[in-house]
Amino acid sequence: MTANSQRRVLLAKPRGYCAGVDRAVETVEIALEKYGAPIYVRKQIVHNVHVVRTLEERGAVFVDETEEVPPGSIVVFSAHGVAPVVHEEARGLDLRTIDATCPLVTKVHKEAVRFAAQDYDILLIGHEGHEEVVGTTGEAPDHIHLVDGPGDVANVTVRDPEKVAWLSQTTLSVDETVATVEKLRERFPKLMDPPSDDICYATQNRQTAVKEMAALSQLVIVVGSTNSSNSVRLVEVAKEHGAAASYLVDYADQIDPAWLEGVTTVGVTSGASVPDELVQGVLAWLSERGFGEAEEIESVRESMRFALPHELRKDLRITPV
């Protein structure tokens, strides 16, 4: 079958790597070049199967717990952030640490510390067990209560209903977070907002692009891993805003040809931890099946960059811009 104007691909822009992911992956790559393998990484540096495999091939060793790192070794903390106790564990093992926590996650950590210092009950909107939530909660475990979506609001108990603040995981659905905050405010009218929006710019921008694209697509393919919160949210957003179907895949060969039955317009995007080569693989797969050259749907321009962690800049003698 040849490509024609009746079978088209819409490609969301922005998509893929955000500034925090780019910084985290580059951190491990530079550490391998500068110090040599092995470089240990606590948890997945970012939530993407391909990125982790590629770094493993270059000498990165991923561990679940700090105690798995041999004493005196170099360990990189992932983009999702860690609790203060993890830093203490690393010091106890005489580890040399490089903190690749996304600066936007660090911002949420600081907000948690500030609200806790003022003795607020902090309602953290997020998904239980997610590494970012675990790290943020660790900043003020006696003050933070997890709220997993609007349906969980009724379960919240606080000490003083007039002294409550909310924070959120950075990779959530914008719409669901707004709905959760509205329900929380119904219960706690004096609910204190964070000083700025916690959901990261990249998460919001990718969801905005998918909303626009989904309205024009019958099928939306999201490239990303199942443990990537922002990628999973993109699938949900696509279904909520016009796409009849949406699926998450790590690689093009995971696409089921049956998904294309009766479909003339396919939307394609990727999560914030996905290298663009994987998206290009999906576009090539679609092209082989009669879908023409991709038409980009750009909703907003991105130019955000983050400096490398200070531990690397010091050794590389890089002055932050």
Disulfide bonds with the S-S distance in Angstrom:
none
